[in-house]
Amino acid sequence: MVLKKKAVNKEPTDVILDSIADGVFTVDRDWNITSFNRAAEKITGVSRRHAIGQKCFDVFRANICQTTCALRQSMKTGQEVIDFPVNILRGDGKTIPISISTAVLRDKKKKIIGGVETFRDLSAIEELRKKITGQYTFEDIISKNHEIKKIFDILPDIAQSDSTVLIEGPSGSGKELFARAIHNLSHRKQKPFVAVNCGALPDTLLESELFGYLQGAFTDAKKDKPGRFALARGGTILLDEIGDISPALQVKLLRVIEEREYEPLGATAPVKSDVRIIATTNKNLTRLVEEKTFREDLYYRINVVSMFLPPLSARREDIPLLTDHFIRVFNLAKGKRIEGVSPEVMDILMKHDFRGNVRELENIIEHAFVLCREGRIEVDYLPKELVRKYQSAGKAHSVKSSHKLKQAEANTIVEVLKRHNGNRTLTAKELGIDKSTLWRKLKKYRITSPE
């Protein structure tokens, strides 16, 4: 005799929820999960049996759970949240992008008894976006500029060479990003990446910062302090703004590069150095060498492999890409859902000279995020001095264009009048306007002509 397996009776609501492609879960007033559909299991990697009865933030591990929880916002205000982009941590430890919508659940007396959240897996859409924009990215660097893409092509080879690298370019152009990319692509990537701003410290402090010191080396040296070269052992050290170091310190740095050793302050014996050196500068080192303020031998030692990063004003095609990138970054960091910028804002950004380069663009977008709550960034959310600059320029251009149009109209009227020997009736007829209109324009432009 064959025993038939008894079918499990499901509530109609459960059947409906399990037929939906989007993940759905509900919670009570204490944030305990009360239902969890099949799509929610698939997207989160958490079984329904494990999820029900658990706190939602223990199961649905989103990057906004402890800060700007959308469901908490709905429960507090009674307002729905629609298509809010977040990242969640799946049960297998993988982070995936989703969009969520939330609403409150009420009983027959309109009293809030819990909340419901639906969510959609955006992994496929995100992968498609990456494929489309991937040709313009390298590590964390975003560009479609021809010169930058040429650097992209050779960056892996530079990274594997272990040679000293000099990166030149204006402040804010992304020199440190390229330095980190070189480190991340090298065989040293598992070891530290240590950055030192050579222009931010006076000579004496910079020397101890780079090479460290031993206890008793000077009055306040109570214990040994390892320098940045020691901290970067086996990895990469970035000497940022190397053009600002003094000639005396240049000599000591030259010895580190040539001899692969250095002496901490107070030491009686040198210490071996195993680091890759990447130097950056916003100055013209060739000119500094000619002016005898930067050692020629040190220049050639750090300039084994060199690259120049153009300013943002020379690669304006990157402005829309970078703007979209910063909007995505700040949406995640600040728990907002800004959709983009208005055409008027993009017009201003494309016209701006960006003396602060990529860093200045990032600051402008962050400023706009402070004022913009949702939707897209409009002109009113930009820094006032930026808006005044381009709105004034726009008005001046408009006035200038208007003046040219009026001058052209006046010149045309004069030419037609001359052709008809000052006859206003024939002139008005050729111009296709009424005689009274011609009279007003003659008066407006102060044109006098005999009949």
C-alpha positions in Angstrom: 0.0 0.0 0.0 1.4 3.4 -1.0 0.9 6.3 1.5 0.3 9.6 -0.1 2.1 12.6 1.4 -0.4 14.9 3.0 -0.4 18.3 1.3 0.5 21.2 3.6 -2.4 23.7 3.6 -1.2 27.3 3.1 -3.0 30.5 4.0 -4.2 32.3 0.8 -2.0 35.2 1.7 1.1 33.0 1.8 0.2 31.6 -1.6 -0.1 35.0 -3.0 3.2 36.3 -1.5 5.1 33.2 -2.7 4.0 33.9 -6.2 5.5 37.3 -6.2 9.0 37.8 -7.7 9.9 40.5 -5.3 11.0 39.7 -1.7 8.4 40.6 0.9 8.5 40.4 4.7 6.3 41.8 7.5 7.1 42.8 11.1 5.1 43.6 14.2 5.5 46.7 16.4 8.6 45.1 18.0 10.4 44.5 14.7 9.9 40.8 14.8 9.4 39.2 11.4 6.0 37.7 11.0 6.1 36.6 7.4 8.8 36.0 4.9 8.1 34.9 1.3 9.9 32.6 -1.1 11.6 35.4 -3.0 12.9 36.9 0.2 14.5 33.6 1.0 16.2 33.5 -2.4 17.4 37.1 -2.3 18.7 37.1 1.3 19.9 33.5 1.4 18.0 33.1 4.7 15.3 30.5 5.2 11.8 31.4 6.2 12.0 29.0 9.2 15.1 30.9 10.5 13.8 34.4 9.7 10.3 34.3 11.3 10.4 35.4 14.9 13.8 37.1 14.4 14.4 40.9 14.5 14.4 42.2 11.0 17.8 43.9 11.4 19.3 40.5 12.3 18.0 38.9 9.2 17.8 41.7 6.7 21.3 43.2 7.1 21.1 46.4 5.1 23.6 49.2 5.3 20.8 51.5 6.6 19.4 49.3 9.3 21.1 51.1 12.2 21.0 54.6 10.8 18.3 55.5 8.3 16.0 52.5 8.4 13.2 53.0 5.7 10.8 50.8 7.5 11.3 52.6 10.8 10.7 55.9 9.0 7.4 54.6 7.6 6.3 53.3 11.0 7.1 56.7 12.5 5.5 58.9 9.9 2.9 56.6 8.3 4.4 57.6 4.9 5.4 55.1 2.2 9.0 54.8 1.0 9.3 53.8 -2.7 12.3 52.2 -4.5 15.0 53.2 -2.0 18.4 51.8 -3.1 20.5 50.0 -0.4 23.0 47.2 -0.1 22.3 44.1 2.0 24.6 41.3 3.4 23.3 37.9 2.3 23.4 34.8 4.5 26.5 33.7 2.5 28.4 36.9 3.3 28.0 38.4 -0.2 26.9 42.0 -0.5 24.2 42.7 -3.1 22.3 45.9 -4.2 18.5 46.0 -3.9 15.8 48.6 -3.9 13.2 48.6 -1.1 9.7 49.9 -0.6 8.0 50.1 2.8 4.6 50.8 4.2 2.7 50.4 7.5 0.1 47.8 8.4 -3.0 48.9 10.2 -5.9 47.0 11.8 -9.6 47.7 11.3 -9.4 50.6 13.7 -6.6 52.2 11.6 -4.1 51.5 14.4 -0.5 50.7 13.3 0.2 47.0 14.0 3.4 46.6 12.0 5.0 47.2 8.7 5.7 45.6 5.4 8.8 45.8 3.2 9.2 44.7 -0.4 12.6 44.5 -2.1 14.0 43.8 -5.5 17.4 42.3 -6.4 19.3 44.8 -8.5 22.4 42.6 -9.1 21.7 42.1 -12.8 21.0 45.8 -13.4 24.2 46.7 -11.4 26.2 44.2 -13.5 24.8 45.7 -16.7 25.7 49.2 -15.5 29.3 48.0 -14.7 29.6 46.5 -18.1 28.5 49.8 -19.7 30.7 52.0 -17.6 33.5 49.4 -17.0 35.4 50.7 -20.0 35.8 54.0 -18.2 36.9 52.7 -14.9 40.1 51.2 -13.5 40.2 50.2 -9.8 38.5 53.3 -8.2 39.6 55.7 -11.1 36.9 56.9 -13.4 37.7 58.5 -16.8 36.9 58.3 -20.5 39.7 60.8 -21.3 42.1 59.6 -24.0 45.2 60.4 -22.0 43.9 58.8 -18.8 42.9 55.6 -20.7 46.4 55.4 -22.1 47.7 55.3 -18.5 45.0 52.6 -17.7 46.6 50.4 -20.4 50.1 50.5 -19.0 49.2 50.7 -15.2 49.4 46.9 -14.7 52.9 46.8 -16.2 54.0 49.7 -14.0 52.6 48.0 -11.0 54.5 44.7 -11.6 57.8 46.4 -12.3 58.5 47.5 -8.6 60.3 50.6 -10.0 60.0 54.0 -8.3 57.2 56.0 -9.8 56.7 59.8 -10.1 53.1 61.0 -10.6 52.7 64.7 -11.6 49.5 66.7 -11.8 47.6 69.5 -10.1 46.1 69.2 -6.6 42.9 67.2 -6.5 43.5 65.4 -9.8 43.6 62.0 -8.2 47.3 61.3 -7.8 46.8 59.2 -4.6 44.1 57.1 -6.4 46.7 56.1 -9.1 49.3 55.4 -6.4 46.9 53.1 -4.6 45.9 51.4 -7.9 49.6 50.7 -8.5 50.0 49.2 -5.0 46.8 47.1 -5.4 48.0 45.7 -8.7 51.5 44.9 -7.5 52.9 41.8 -5.7 53.1 44.0 -2.6 49.3 44.4 -2.3 49.0 42.2 0.8 51.5 44.6 2.6 50.8 48.1 3.9 50.2 51.2 1.8 51.5 54.2 3.8 51.0 57.8 2.7 53.0 60.8 3.9 52.2 64.4 3.1 55.7 65.9 2.7 54.3 69.4 2.4 52.3 69.4 5.7 55.3 69.0 8.1 58.4 71.0 8.9 61.7 69.4 8.2 62.6 68.1 11.7 59.1 66.5 12.1 59.1 65.1 8.6 62.5 63.4 9.2 61.3 61.7 12.4 58.0 60.9 10.7 59.7 59.2 7.8 62.6 57.4 9.6 61.4 57.2 13.2 63.6 57.6 16.3 65.0 55.7 19.2 64.3 56.3 22.9 66.5 59.1 24.1 67.2 60.6 20.7 65.9 63.9 22.0 64.3 65.3 25.2 60.8 64.1 24.6 61.7 60.7 23.0 60.4 58.5 25.9 60.2 55.4 23.8 61.1 54.1 20.3 58.9 55.2 17.5 58.9 53.5 14.1 58.9 55.7 11.1 56.7 55.4 8.0 59.4 53.5 6.1 59.3 50.9 8.9 55.5 50.8 8.9 55.5 50.3 5.1 57.9 47.4 5.2 57.2 45.0 2.4 54.6 47.4 1.0 54.5 50.8 -0.7 55.2 54.3 0.7 53.6 57.3 -1.0 55.7 60.5 -0.7 53.0 63.1 -1.4 54.1 66.5 -2.7 57.8 65.5 -2.7 58.6 68.9 -4.3 58.1 70.6 -0.9 60.9 68.8 1.0 64.1 70.7 1.8 67.5 70.1 0.2 68.9 68.6 3.5 66.2 66.0 3.6 66.5 65.3 -0.1 70.0 64.0 0.6 68.7 61.5 3.2 65.9 60.4 0.9 68.4 59.9 -1.9 70.4 57.5 0.3 67.2 55.5 1.0 66.6 55.0 -2.7 70.2 54.3 -3.6 71.3 52.2 -0.6 67.9 50.8 0.4 68.6 51.7 4.0 68.0 54.6 6.4 69.0 55.6 10.0 66.3 56.4 12.6 67.1 59.5 14.7 69.4 58.4 17.6 70.5 55.1 15.8 74.1 54.1 15.4 73.5 51.6 12.6 71.4 51.8 9.4 68.2 49.8 9.0 67.4 48.0 5.7 64.4 49.3 3.8 62.1 47.0 1.8 59.5 49.4 0.3 58.4 50.6 -3.1 58.5 54.4 -3.4 55.8 56.3 -5.3 56.2 60.1 -5.3 53.7 62.7 -6.3 53.9 66.4 -6.9 51.8 69.4 -8.1 55.0 71.3 -9.0 57.2 71.4 -12.0 60.2 69.4 -10.8 62.2 70.1 -13.9 62.0 73.8 -13.2 62.9 73.3 -9.6 66.0 71.4 -10.7 66.9 74.3 -13.0 66.4 76.7 -10.1 68.7 74.5 -7.9 66.0 74.0 -5.2 65.5 70.3 -6.0 68.5 67.9 -6.4 69.0 66.7 -10.0 70.2 63.2 -8.8 67.2 62.7 -6.6 64.9 63.8 -9.5 66.3 61.1 -11.8 66.1 58.5 -9.0 62.4 59.1 -8.5 61.6 59.7 -12.2 62.2 56.1 -13.3 58.6 55.8 -14.4 56.5 58.9 -14.7 53.0 59.9 -15.5 51.1 63.2 -15.8 47.5 63.6 -14.8 45.7 66.4 -16.7 43.5 68.8 -14.8 39.7 68.2 -14.9 39.3 71.3 -17.1 41.3 69.4 -19.8 39.1 66.3 -19.6 35.6 67.7 -19.3 34.1 64.5 -20.8 34.8 63.0 -17.3 32.5 65.5 -15.5 29.2 63.7 -16.1 30.8 60.3 -15.2 32.3 61.6 -12.0 29.1 63.4 -11.1 27.1 60.2 -11.3 29.8 58.4 -9.3 29.8 60.9 -6.5 26.0 60.8 -6.4 26.0 57.0 -6.0 28.7 57.3 -3.3 26.8 59.9 -1.3 23.5 58.1 -1.7 24.9 55.1 0.1 26.8 57.1 2.7 24.0 59.5 3.6 21.0 57.1 3.1 19.4 59.4 0.4 18.0 58.7 -3.1 19.2 61.6 -5.2 18.5 60.7 -8.9 21.0 63.0 -10.6 21.4 66.6 -11.5 19.3 68.9 -13.6 20.4 70.0 -17.1 21.0 73.5 -15.7 23.3 72.1 -13.0 25.2 70.0 -15.6 25.6 73.1 -17.8 27.2 75.0 -14.9 29.5 72.1 -14.1 30.6 71.7 -17.7 31.5 75.4 -17.9 33.4 75.6 -14.6 37.2 75.7 -14.6 37.6 73.4 -11.5 40.9 74.7 -10.1 40.4 72.2 -7.3 39.9 69.5 -10.0 38.1 66.2 -9.0 38.2 67.1 -5.3 36.4 70.3 -6.0 33.7 68.5 -8.0 33.3 66.0 -5.1 32.9 68.9 -2.7 30.3 70.6 -4.9 28.2 67.4 -5.0 28.6 66.9 -1.2 27.4 70.5 -0.6 24.4 69.8 -2.8 23.6 66.7 -0.8 23.4 68.7 2.4 20.5 70.8 1.0 18.9 68.3 -1.4 16.6 65.7 0.3 15.3 63.8 -2.7 14.7 64.0 -6.5 17.5 65.6 -8.4 20.0 68.4 -7.7 18.9 71.8 -8.9 20.8 75.0 -9.2 19.6 76.3 -5.8 21.5 73.5 -4.1 24.9 74.4 -5.6 27.3 76.7 -3.7 26.1 80.3 -4.0 29.4 81.7 -5.4 29.4 79.1 -8.2 25.8 80.0 -9.1 26.4 83.7 -9.0 29.4 83.4 -11.3 27.6 81.5 -14.1 24.2 83.2 -13.8 25.9 86.6 -14.0 27.9 85.4 -17.0 24.6 84.1 -18.5 22.9 87.4 -18.1 25.8 89.3 -19.6 25.8 86.9 -22.6 22.0 87.4 -22.9 22.3 91.2 -22.8 25.1 91.1 -25.4 23.1 88.8 -27.7 20.0 91.0 -27.3 22.1 94.1 -28.3 23.4 92.3 -31.4 19.9 91.3 -32.5 18.6 94.9 -32.0 21.6 96.3 -34.0 21.0 93.8 -36.8 17.3 94.7 -37.0 18.1 98.5 -37.1 20.7 97.9 -39.8 18.2 95.9 -41.9 15.5 98.7 -41.6 18.1 101.3 -42.7 19.1 99.3 -45.7 15.5 98.7 -46.9 14.7 102.4 -46.3 17.6 103.4 -48.5 16.5 101.0 -51.2 13.1 102.7 -51.3 14.5 106.2 -51.0 13.0 106.6 -47.5 9.5 105.5 -48.6 8.0 104.0 -45.4 5.0 102.3 -47.0 7.2 100.3 -49.4 9.7 99.6 -46.6 7.0 98.3 -44.3 5.7 96.1 -47.2 9.1 94.6 -47.9 9.8 93.9 -44.2 6.4 92.3 -43.9 5.2 94.5 -41.0 2.5 97.1 -40.5 3.4 100.7 -41.2 2.6 101.7 -37.6 5.0 99.0 -36.4 7.7 100.4 -38.7 7.1 103.8 -37.2 7.6 102.5 -33.7 10.8 100.8 -34.6 12.1 103.9 -36.3 11.4 105.8 -33.1 12.9 103.0 -30.9 16.2 102.9 -32.9 16.2 106.7 -33.6 16.3 106.2 -37.3 15.5 109.3 -39.4 14.9 109.2 -43.1 13.0 111.6 -45.5 9.8 110.3 -47.2 
